[in-house]
Amino acid sequence: MSARDFSDKADAEQGGDPTGGFVTYYSQGSAELMGMINASDSSAIYIGSDYNTVIGSTQAAGRPSVRISTRRSWTHGLFIGDFNHAPGGVCGSWPAFWTLGPSWPNNGEIDIMEGANMANYNAATLHTSPNCTIAGDSRTMTGQLSNNNCAYYPGYNVGCGIRDNRPASYGTGFNAIGGGVYAMQWTSDFISVWFFPRGSIPSDITSKTPNPSSWGLPAAKMQGSCVFDQHFQAHKIILNNAFCGEYAGATSVWNSTTNSCAINTGYSTCNAYVAAQPGAFQQSYWSINSIRVYQLVDPNANVSSNPTTYIASDQPTPSSTSTISSSTPVPTTSLCPTYNFTVVQAGNYKYEVECGVNIGGSDIGRPYPNYPVNSFEDCVAGCSYWNTFNISNICGGVTYRVSTRACFWKRNVGSTPADPNFNSARLIYYAYPQVTDDPRKRTSSSSSTSYVATSVTPQYYVAVGTTSSTSFSLISETPTSSFTDGVPLGGTTTDDGSSTTYGELILVYRVFDFPIFNRVINQYRLYHLYLVQCFVDFQPVNSIDHESTSFFFFTFFFFVIVSGNVNKKPYRDLN
């Protein structure tokens, strides 16, 4: 991507910052009018932030800025950014050159160049779902391991990071030498990051024929027990300059003993400083010569031990070589309508997808402050986050308003009124038990999506209603279809030898929940109480001649034991 094709290959995102930054991102057209984007053919791309406006209140929308992302996504490859200048070295600023999958954290995040406030080093970092760690082997890299656990939790969303302690790698030191080149190589076995200062850029990079095997040790090499292909898929490139937020604006960072912004600026909070001092951010801009993505000419090459040849991802493949390694495609299907009335899995939990439905239930709020939602899929993933790291099964389902991309996480889910403005997903823990295979709703699962159908045929759950009692509710009962399969009972024989059946005996069950009681005991995650009633029910053939009779059989209570630790809370370690 260069100035010539910037508009064709990238979009400027709009709205607030998903990491809680004191910033408002503007569209490309608006940003160009405000002077925050300049992508003329004859020069480097300029991407900056507003440095003229004094913002009257820290409760107002944040400082205008720009966040761009590529339209295309990739799995594996060589990502190279050539920058003359980058934001950084300024209190309040939080810039990054990074890649991100479609569903965070399930598809991973790779921070190639990132820092906050007055930092003078780059921190290459990975963020993933659980069970991904890396090793810190000084024989394979020049940087210093700061944390080996990549998971957002456990780990408080620190990520697994490697510091490049060269002052020229970030901030004022980077800009003083005219910037340089960052390169990230992503394979099934490792992820590596190099930084080449201006004047020391390998000739194969400038000639657009990159060969990482000739570059020497990277600043960061992430490898270890992490299965990268499980944690990283379909990434877009993102370039942004945020302000404050969960990192730069955190109290522990703003008031840090090293380069304390509270002391250097005289402002007690990051938001207050960014709002009142626009001129401080005149140098908070990116000057981009190019951002290029390359993929292997030979997709079967062993990049760990052999020299490898990369080709630009938008170049035609040479006829003398094999096809360019294709990345895992971005899913072309979404949960709705493809997986309507299908059981899908997100993380460790299964849900029934209900498109065009707004399920009832009490709202429990976001899994954590500023949890990002850009799709129905993000909404469902948030429910799994609630149940995994907050309170088990407290999130019984979600509703997603399509027009506004607003998500509502709910407990004690119940009614299912149809509403074309919403899509919903119900945790199987709370799903109704009647299951029928309906060929009209048969779907196939796509291996390219992170949401995988768990049944060959969709499972359709039928709501059975609730009682009028406020202290307990009917959550399950014998399916009505069973009433055609009972045991024939008695009858008379006519003169011609034919018989008449009076009716059928049916074993009937009803299961009741106690939501108020369980809401109390669920605070301690001890158990869940249910009442089960069983009847032998007589269903007459002719309701005029015979009355339906239920013979009480037995009633009992049972408890479901719930385990876990309610004290786990997801926080990002900002030290």
C-alpha positions as semicolon CSV with decimal commas, in nm:
position;residue;x (nm);y (nm);z (nm)
1;M;0,000;0,000;0,000
2;S;0,138;0,338;-0,103
3;A;-0,009;0,686;-0,147
4;R;-0,114;0,592;-0,500
5;D;-0,346;0,308;-0,394
6;F;-0,425;0,402;-0,033
7;S;-0,797;0,461;-0,096
8;D;-0,834;0,129;-0,279
9;K;-0,676;-0,090;-0,014
10;A;-0,763;0,063;0,323
11;D;-1,057;0,212;0,509
12;A;-1,067;0,472;0,784
13;E;-1,280;0,341;1,070
14;Q;-1,528;0,570;1,246
15;G;-1,644;0,609;1,604
16;G;-1,502;0,552;1,949
17;D;-1,200;0,352;2,048
18;P;-1,255;-0,015;2,148
19;T;-0,977;0,012;2,407
20;G;-1,141;0,301;2,591
21;G;-0,923;0,576;2,449
22;F;-1,006;0,947;2,474
23;V;-1,032;0,962;2,096
24;T;-1,289;0,978;1,816
25;Y;-1,195;0,824;1,482
26;Y;-1,307;1,000;1,164
27;S;-1,391;0,869;0,816
28;Q;-1,140;0,926;0,538
29;G;-1,340;1,208;0,381
30;S;-1,386;1,393;0,710
31;A;-1,026;1,332;0,812
32;E;-0,900;1,472;0,482
33;L;-1,109;1,788;0,527
34;M;-0,963;1,829;0,876
35;G;-0,608;1,776;0,749
36;M;-0,561;1,446;0,934
37;I;-0,506;1,243;0,613
38;N;-0,301;1,341;0,310
39;A;-0,244;1,066;0,056
40;S;-0,137;1,253;-0,259
41;D;0,040;1,052;-0,529
42;S;0,370;1,238;-0,506
43;S;0,446;1,205;-0,136
44;A;0,437;0,974;0,162
45;I;0,101;0,915;0,328
46;Y;0,036;1,151;0,619
47;I;-0,195;1,023;0,896
48;G;-0,223;1,247;1,200
49;S;-0,456;1,374;1,470
50;D;-0,624;1,703;1,551
51;Y;-0,380;1,942;1,723
52;N;-0,588;2,262;1,718
53;T;-0,904;2,197;1,920
54;V;-0,930;2,250;2,294
55;I;-1,188;2,002;2,423
56;G;-1,396;2,159;2,698
57;S;-1,473;1,848;2,900
58;T;-1,317;1,509;2,959
59;Q;-1,672;1,371;2,936
60;A;-1,702;1,487;2,575
61;A;-1,599;1,289;2,269
62;G;-1,223;1,242;2,259
63;R;-0,962;1,405;2,039
64;P;-1,020;1,354;1,664
65;S;-0,780;1,103;1,513
66;V;-0,751;0,831;1,247
67;R;-0,754;0,451;1,255
68;I;-0,707;0,275;0,921
69;S;-0,739;-0,095;0,843
70;T;-0,678;-0,291;0,525
71;R;-0,974;-0,430;0,335
72;R;-0,795;-0,758;0,277
73;S;-0,685;-1,004;0,544
74;W;-0,409;-1,265;0,554
75;T;-0,302;-1,577;0,743
76;H;0,080;-1,609;0,735
77;G;0,310;-1,389;0,536
78;L;0,573;-1,119;0,555
79;F;0,444;-0,774;0,656
80;I;0,675;-0,476;0,598
81;G;0,609;-0,113;0,693
82;D;0,842;0,172;0,593
83;F;0,786;0,483;0,807
84;N;0,962;0,821;0,799
85;H;0,793;0,931;1,121
86;A;0,559;0,782;1,381
87;P;0,362;0,913;1,679
88;G;0,523;0,843;2,012
89;G;0,737;0,998;2,281
90;V;0,447;1,225;2,382
91;C;0,239;1,196;2,698
92;G;-0,113;1,080;2,616
93;S;-0,025;0,918;2,283
94;W;-0,076;0,545;2,221
95;P;0,011;0,460;1,858
96;A;0,040;0,114;1,705
97;F;0,120;-0,068;1,381
98;W;-0,047;-0,406;1,428
99;T;-0,262;-0,687;1,286
100;L;-0,594;-0,820;1,416
101;G;-0,824;-1,115;1,343
102;P;-1,203;-1,091;1,294
103;S;-1,290;-1,207;1,648
104;W;-1,070;-1,095;1,937
105;P;-0,910;-1,272;2,115
106;N;-0,996;-1,599;1,938
107;N;-0,816;-1,503;1,615
108;G;-0,529;-1,324;1,784
109;E;-0,355;-0,987;1,775
110;I;0,005;-0,911;1,669
111;D;0,147;-0,577;1,784
112;I;0,443;-0,507;1,555
113;M;0,523;-0,154;1,672
114;E;0,357;-0,014;1,984
115;G;0,426;0,212;2,278
116;A;0,264;0,468;2,507
117;N;0,343;0,810;2,649
118;M;0,718;0,876;2,673
119;A;0,836;0,518;2,618
120;N;1,173;0,488;2,442
121;Y;1,154;0,125;2,334
122;N;0,928;-0,084;2,111
123;A;0,722;-0,370;2,254
124;A;0,634;-0,644;2,004
125;T;0,345;-0,832;2,164
126;L;0,097;-1,113;2,096
127;H;-0,254;-1,133;2,246
128;T;-0,450;-1,459;2,222
129;S;-0,717;-1,677;2,374
130;P;-0,597;-1,910;2,656
131;N;-0,322;-2,173;2,620
132;C;-0,057;-1,986;2,424
133;T;0,289;-1,922;2,571
134;I;0,627;-1,842;2,418
135;A;0,989;-1,896;2,519
136;G;1,249;-1,624;2,565
137;D;1,562;-1,762;2,398
138;S;1,837;-1,500;2,363
139;R;2,006;-1,720;2,103
140;T;1,722;-1,657;1,856
141;M;1,658;-1,284;1,907
142;T;1,816;-0,961;2,027
143;G;1,520;-0,838;2,234
144;Q;1,428;-0,904;2,595
145;L;1,129;-1,117;2,699
146;S;0,898;-0,925;2,931
147;N;0,616;-1,181;2,963
148;N;0,567;-1,529;2,816
149;N;0,189;-1,573;2,856
150;C;0,006;-1,450;2,546
151;A;-0,347;-1,517;2,675
152;Y;-0,575;-1,226;2,755
153;Y;-0,675;-1,425;3,066
154;P;-0,519;-1,569;3,274
155;G;-0,259;-1,299;3,233
156;Y;-0,467;-0,981;3,267
157;N;-0,430;-0,903;2,895
158;V;-0,062;-0,815;2,920
159;G;0,015;-1,040;2,625
160;C;0,351;-1,204;2,561
161;G;0,590;-0,919;2,487
162;I;0,949;-0,872;2,377
163;R;1,121;-0,536;2,420
164;D;1,360;-0,386;2,168
165;N;1,564;-0,166;2,400
166;R;1,735;0,029;2,121
167;P;1,629;0,395;2,168
168;A;1,580;0,432;1,792
169;S;1,313;0,161;1,787
170;Y;1,033;0,390;1,910
171;G;0,934;0,746;1,998
172;T;1,164;1,046;1,971
173;G;1,464;0,825;1,894
174;F;1,283;0,669;1,598
175;N;1,184;1,006;1,454
176;A;1,529;1,158;1,510
177;I;1,689;0,919;1,258
178;G;1,416;0,950;0,997
179;G;1,236;0,633;1,103
180;G;1,300;0,298;0,942
181;V;1,142;-0,033;0,849
182;Y;0,948;-0,279;1,062
183;A;0,907;-0,634;0,926
184;M;0,698;-0,915;1,073
185;Q;0,725;-1,275;0,951
186;W;0,432;-1,500;1,044
187;T;0,442;-1,877;0,989
188;S;0,281;-2,183;1,145
189;D;0,583;-2,225;1,371
190;F;0,684;-1,875;1,482
191;I;0,628;-1,500;1,455
192;S;0,934;-1,275;1,423
193;V;0,975;-0,896;1,420
194;W;1,274;-0,698;1,284
195;F;1,349;-0,327;1,303
196;F;1,592;-0,170;1,055
197;P;1,685;0,196;1,121
198;R;1,699;0,436;0,828
199;G;2,033;0,379;0,653
200;S;2,048;0,011;0,758
201;I;1,758;-0,128;0,556
202;P;1,851;-0,449;0,365
203;S;1,871;-0,405;-0,011
204;D;1,634;-0,697;-0,074
205;I;1,362;-0,500;0,109
206;T;1,415;-0,185;-0,096
207;S;1,422;-0,394;-0,416
208;K;1,095;-0,564;-0,312
209;T;1,251;-0,913;-0,311
210;P;1,271;-0,976;0,064
211;N;1,459;-1,275;0,204
212;P;1,434;-1,287;0,587
213;S;1,694;-1,563;0,610
214;S;1,961;-1,303;0,524
215;W;1,859;-1,044;0,783
216;G;2,023;-1,184;1,094
217;L;1,854;-1,225;1,432
218;P;1,517;-1,053;1,472
219;A;1,446;-0,819;1,760
220;A;1,165;-1,054;1,865
221;K;1,102;-1,419;1,791
222;M;0,787;-1,571;1,937
223;Q;0,785;-1,948;1,949
224;G;0,724;-2,213;2,211
225;S;0,424;-2,420;2,317
226;C;0,174;-2,199;2,132
227;V;-0,002;-2,361;1,834
228;F;-0,002;-2,049;1,616
229;D;-0,247;-2,174;1,355
230;Q;-0,508;-2,224;1,628
231;H;-0,467;-1,875;1,771
232;F;-0,399;-1,655;1,468
233;Q;-0,617;-1,637;1,156
234;A;-0,729;-1,387;0,894
235;H;-0,560;-1,068;1,010
236;K;-0,607;-0,719;0,878
237;I;-0,334;-0,457;0,914
238;I;-0,426;-0,165;1,141
239;L;-0,248;0,168;1,191
240;N;-0,380;0,412;1,448
241;N;-0,298;0,680;1,703
242;A;-0,512;0,651;2,015
243;F;-0,500;0,870;2,323
244;C;-0,510;0,760;2,687
245;G;-0,733;0,453;2,722
246;E;-0,657;0,127;2,901
247;Y;-0,282;0,162;2,848
248;A;-0,155;0,520;2,818
249;G;-0,429;0,656;3,044
250;A;-0,412;0,398;3,321
251;T;-0,336;0,552;3,659
252;S;-0,034;0,326;3,718
253;V;0,115;0,425;3,382
254;W;0,032;0,797;3,392
255;N;0,181;0,819;3,742
256;S;0,471;0,579;3,680
257;T;0,799;0,646;3,855
258;T;0,983;0,639;3,521
259;N;0,901;0,931;3,288
260;S;0,591;1,017;3,490
261;C;0,345;1,205;3,270
262;A;0,163;1,335;3,578
263;I;0,484;1,511;3,682
264;N;0,598;1,614;3,334
265;T;0,262;1,764;3,230
266;G;0,123;1,884;3,562
267;Y;-0,210;1,711;3,487
268;S;-0,346;1,444;3,720
269;T;-0,515;1,246;3,442
270;C;-0,437;1,163;3,082
271;N;-0,781;1,270;2,955
272;A;-0,749;1,614;3,113
273;Y;-0,412;1,673;2,947
274;V;-0,519;1,550;2,602
275;A;-0,836;1,762;2,617
276;A;-0,661;2,085;2,717
277;Q;-0,331;2,070;2,526
278;P;-0,391;2,006;2,154
279;G;-0,057;2,158;2,051
280;A;0,128;1,877;2,225
281;F;0,018;1,641;1,947
282;Q;0,137;1,826;1,637
283;Q;0,415;1,566;1,605
284;S;0,180;1,273;1,668
285;Y;0,154;1,159;1,309
286;W;0,255;0,876;1,077
287;S;0,454;0,942;0,758
288;I;0,426;0,622;0,556
289;N;0,638;0,539;0,254
290;S;0,473;0,200;0,207
291;I;0,316;-0,100;0,375
292;R;0,363;-0,423;0,181
293;V;0,254;-0,783;0,234
294;Y;0,445;-1,074;0,082
295;Q;0,367;-1,445;0,072
296;L;0,577;-1,749;-0,004
297;V;0,633;-1,843;-0,367
298;D;0,664;-2,204;-0,247
299;P;0,396;-2,269;0,016
300;N;0,573;-2,592;0,120
301;A;0,907;-2,425;0,192
302;N;1,064;-2,488;0,532
303;V;1,112;-2,131;0,645
304;S;1,282;-2,241;0,966
305;S;1,590;-2,387;0,800
306;N;1,602;-2,282;0,434
307;P;1,629;-1,953;0,246
308;T;1,282;-1,866;0,121
309;T;1,147;-1,644;-0,153
310;Y;0,853;-1,414;-0,093
311;I;0,638;-1,241;-0,351
312;A;0,407;-0,943;-0,306
313;S;0,058;-1,067;-0,224
314;D;-0,101;-0,856;-0,499
315;Q;0,152;-0,961;-0,766
316;P;0,072;-1,230;-1,026
317;T;0,248;-1,560;-0,958
318;P;0,548;-1,631;-1,184
319;S;0,474;-1,915;-1,424
320;S;0,791;-2,098;-1,322
321;T;0,690;-2,126;-0,958
322;S;0,413;-2,285;-0,766
323;T;0,103;-2,094;-0,664
324;I;0,135;-1,831;-0,396
325;S;0,046;-1,967;-0,055
326;S;-0,318;-1,876;-0,005
327;S;-0,417;-1,743;0,332
328;T;-0,710;-1,876;0,526
329;P;-1,002;-1,686;0,374
330;V;-1,206;-1,446;0,575
331;P;-1,535;-1,624;0,653
332;T;-1,788;-1,526;0,389
333;T;-2,071;-1,650;0,606
334;S;-2,191;-1,520;0,939
335;L;-2,391;-1,680;1,214
336;C;-2,709;-1,531;1,070
337;P;-2,870;-1,652;0,856
338;T;-2,631;-1,940;0,778
339;Y;-2,649;-2,103;1,122
340;N;-3,009;-2,019;1,209
341;F;-3,149;-2,275;1,457
342;T;-2,813;-2,451;1,464
343;V;-2,602;-2,532;1,767
344;V;-2,262;-2,363;1,739
345;Q;-1,963;-2,347;1,969
346;A;-1,781;-2,031;2,080
347;G;-1,491;-2,097;2,313
348;N;-1,594;-2,363;2,564
349;Y;-1,968;-2,298;2,535
350;K;-2,240;-2,401;2,292
351;Y;-2,527;-2,183;2,176
352;E;-2,838;-2,217;1,967
353;V;-2,847;-1,938;1,709
354;E;-3,189;-1,775;1,662
355;C;-3,196;-1,520;1,380
356;G;-3,471;-1,258;1,374
357;V;-3,544;-1,314;1,743
358;N;-3,506;-1,092;2,051
359;I;-3,480;-1,326;2,349
360;G;-3,601;-1,207;2,686
361;G;-3,390;-1,190;3,000
362;S;-3,230;-0,949;3,243
363;D;-2,932;-0,750;3,114
364;I;-2,601;-0,819;3,292
365;G;-2,386;-0,565;3,107
366;R;-2,055;-0,602;2,925
367;P;-1,810;-0,881;3,016
368;Y;-1,564;-0,606;3,106
369;P;-1,553;-0,228;3,047
370;N;-1,504;-0,132;2,682
371;Y;-1,547;-0,489;2,558
372;P;-1,545;-0,437;2,178
373;V;-1,845;-0,543;1,970
374;N;-1,843;-0,502;1,594
375;S;-2,054;-0,803;1,498
376;F;-2,301;-1,064;1,623
377;E;-2,006;-1,301;1,646
378;D;-1,829;-1,066;1,890
379;C;-2,151;-1,054;2,091
380;V;-2,162;-1,434;2,126
381;A;-1,791;-1,449;2,211
382;G;-1,858;-1,200;2,492
383;C;-2,110;-1,438;2,647
384;S;-1,841;-1,708;2,658
385;Y;-1,608;-1,454;2,817
386;W;-1,868;-1,385;3,088
387;N;-1,913;-1,755;3,161
388;T;-1,543;-1,843;3,151
389;F;-1,389;-1,563;3,352
390;N;-1,666;-1,404;3,558
391;I;-1,946;-1,637;3,674
392;S;-2,017;-1,975;3,518
393;N;-2,339;-1,981;3,314
394;I;-2,445;-1,635;3,431
395;C;-2,473;-1,530;3,067
396;G;-2,762;-1,734;2,935
397;G;-2,772;-1,571;2,593
398;V;-2,733;-1,257;2,388
399;T;-2,937;-1,032;2,164
400;Y;-2,773;-0,820;1,895
401;R;-2,941;-0,519;1,737
402;V;-2,826;-0,533;1,376
403;S;-2,877;-0,167;1,287
404;T;-2,670;-0,022;1,572
405;R;-2,437;-0,318;1,639
406;A;-2,542;-0,307;2,003
407;C;-2,513;-0,622;2,212
408;F;-2,713;-0,717;2,523
409;W;-2,580;-0,996;2,744
410;K;-2,860;-1,162;2,944
411;R;-2,926;-1,405;3,226
412;N;-3,236;-1,613;3,298
413;V;-3,328;-1,604;2,931
414;G;-3,683;-1,696;2,846
415;S;-3,929;-1,572;2,584
416;T;-3,840;-1,560;2,216
417;P;-4,049;-1,290;2,042
418;A;-3,976;-1,259;1,672
419;D;-3,811;-0,930;1,574
420;P;-3,628;-0,888;1,241
421;N;-3,410;-0,614;1,394
422;F;-3,236;-0,860;1,626
423;N;-3,034;-1,179;1,619
424;S;-2,996;-1,392;1,931
425;A;-2,806;-1,688;2,069
426;R;-2,916;-1,900;2,364
427;L;-2,670;-2,087;2,585
428;I;-2,746;-2,459;2,565
429;Y;-2,746;-2,463;2,947
430;Y;-3,074;-2,270;2,920
431;A;-3,206;-2,424;2,597
432;Y;-3,535;-2,608;2,582
433;P;-3,504;-2,987;2,557
434;Q;-3,733;-3,078;2,271
435;V;-3,517;-3,149;1,968
436;T;-3,633;-3,230;1,617
437;D;-3,436;-3,249;1,294
438;D;-3,593;-3,018;1,041
439;P;-3,454;-3,069;0,687
440;R;-3,585;-2,727;0,588
441;K;-3,332;-2,573;0,826
442;R;-3,045;-2,802;0,731
443;T;-2,713;-2,616;0,707
444;S;-2,353;-2,703;0,643
445;S;-2,063;-2,579;0,851
446;S;-1,772;-2,385;0,704
447;S;-1,423;-2,473;0,823
448;S;-1,315;-2,116;0,760
449;T;-1,527;-1,974;1,039
450;S;-1,438;-1,988;1,406
451;Y;-1,798;-2,083;1,486
452;V;-1,843;-2,451;1,404
453;A;-2,179;-2,627;1,388
454;T;-2,177;-2,907;1,644
455;S;-2,453;-3,115;1,487
456;V;-2,488;-3,259;1,140
457;T;-2,844;-3,139;1,125
458;P;-2,970;-2,830;1,305
459;Q;-3,142;-2,876;1,637
460;Y;-3,467;-2,686;1,676
461;Y;-3,566;-2,604;2,034
462;V;-3,934;-2,551;2,112
463;A;-4,028;-2,307;2,388
464;V;-4,263;-2,458;2,647
465;G;-4,362;-2,138;2,828
466;T;-4,356;-2,041;3,194
467;T;-4,592;-2,063;3,487
468;S;-4,761;-1,759;3,640
469;S;-4,566;-1,802;3,963
470;T;-4,295;-1,549;4,040
471;S;-4,106;-1,786;4,268
472;F;-4,055;-2,071;4,025
473;S;-4,089;-2,126;3,651
474;L;-4,151;-2,419;3,423
475;I;-3,842;-2,470;3,208
476;S;-3,908;-2,816;3,063
477;E;-4,187;-3,066;3,020
478;T;-4,282;-3,371;2,817
479;P;-4,289;-3,282;2,444
480;T;-4,640;-3,268;2,304
481;S;-4,539;-3,509;2,027
482;S;-4,507;-3,783;2,292
483;F;-4,882;-3,776;2,350
484;T;-4,933;-3,964;2,024
485;D;-4,706;-4,247;2,135
486;G;-4,859;-4,353;2,466
487;V;-4,968;-4,696;2,581
488;P;-5,330;-4,781;2,472
489;L;-5,561;-4,818;2,770
490;G;-5,874;-5,039;2,788
491;G;-6,172;-5,022;2,552
492;T;-6,478;-5,213;2,437
493;T;-6,533;-5,475;2,171
494;T;-6,821;-5,434;1,926
495;D;-7,032;-5,709;1,766
496;D;-6,818;-5,709;1,452
497;G;-6,503;-5,776;1,658
498;S;-6,349;-5,429;1,629
499;S;-6,221;-5,253;1,942
500;T;-6,242;-4,899;2,072
501;T;-5,959;-4,742;2,275
502;Y;-6,062;-4,510;2,554
503;G;-5,727;-4,333;2,565
504;E;-5,355;-4,361;2,638
505;L;-5,136;-4,355;2,947
506;I;-4,843;-4,111;2,926
507;L;-4,552;-4,068;3,167
508;V;-4,532;-3,690;3,205
509;Y;-4,248;-3,490;3,358
510;R;-4,215;-3,123;3,444
511;V;-3,898;-2,945;3,555
512;F;-3,921;-2,619;3,751
513;D;-3,649;-2,363;3,815
514;F;-3,634;-2,127;4,116
515;P;-3,477;-1,812;3,967
516;I;-3,499;-1,590;4,276
517;F;-3,347;-1,853;4,504
518;N;-3,083;-1,948;4,249
519;R;-2,996;-1,586;4,186
520;V;-2,892;-1,566;4,552
521;I;-2,697;-1,890;4,574
522;N;-2,530;-1,829;4,237
523;Q;-2,339;-1,546;4,400
524;Y;-2,143;-1,815;4,579
525;R;-2,147;-2,061;4,288
526;L;-2,241;-2,353;4,508
527;Y;-2,529;-2,527;4,332
528;H;-2,844;-2,482;4,126
529;L;-3,184;-2,604;4,252
530;Y;-3,453;-2,767;4,039
531;L;-3,788;-2,934;4,118
532;V;-3,891;-3,236;3,912
533;Q;-4,248;-3,370;3,906
534;C;-4,351;-3,692;3,734
535;F;-4,711;-3,796;3,655
536;V;-4,892;-4,079;3,487
537;D;-5,137;-3,894;3,265
538;F;-5,449;-4,040;3,096
539;Q;-5,529;-3,877;2,762
540;P;-5,885;-3,969;2,644
541;V;-5,971;-4,021;2,280
542;N;-6,302;-3,839;2,325
543;S;-6,281;-3,552;2,571
544;I;-6,662;-3,531;2,588
545;D;-6,708;-3,882;2,720
546;H;-6,398;-3,901;2,934
547;E;-6,209;-3,649;3,143
548;S;-5,830;-3,623;3,134
549;T;-5,685;-3,746;3,461
550;S;-5,336;-3,712;3,607
551;F;-5,223;-3,957;3,872
552;F;-4,955;-3,801;4,097
553;F;-4,652;-4,020;4,085
554;F;-4,359;-3,854;4,264
555;T;-4,181;-3,525;4,316
556;F;-3,817;-3,460;4,403
557;F;-3,555;-3,187;4,411
558;F;-3,208;-3,206;4,264
559;F;-2,905;-2,981;4,265
560;V;-2,650;-2,910;3,996
561;I;-2,306;-2,850;4,143
562;V;-2,125;-2,551;3,996
563;S;-1,753;-2,497;4,042
564;G;-1,512;-2,214;3,975
565;N;-1,355;-1,905;4,119
566;V;-1,564;-1,590;4,117
567;N;-1,272;-1,372;4,211
568;K;-1,113;-1,386;3,866
569;K;-1,145;-1,051;3,694
570;P;-0,992;-0,956;3,360
571;Y;-0,765;-0,656;3,396
572;R;-0,480;-0,546;3,180
573;D;-0,148;-0,524;3,368
574;L;-0,027;-0,174;3,289
575;N;0,313;-0,180;3,461
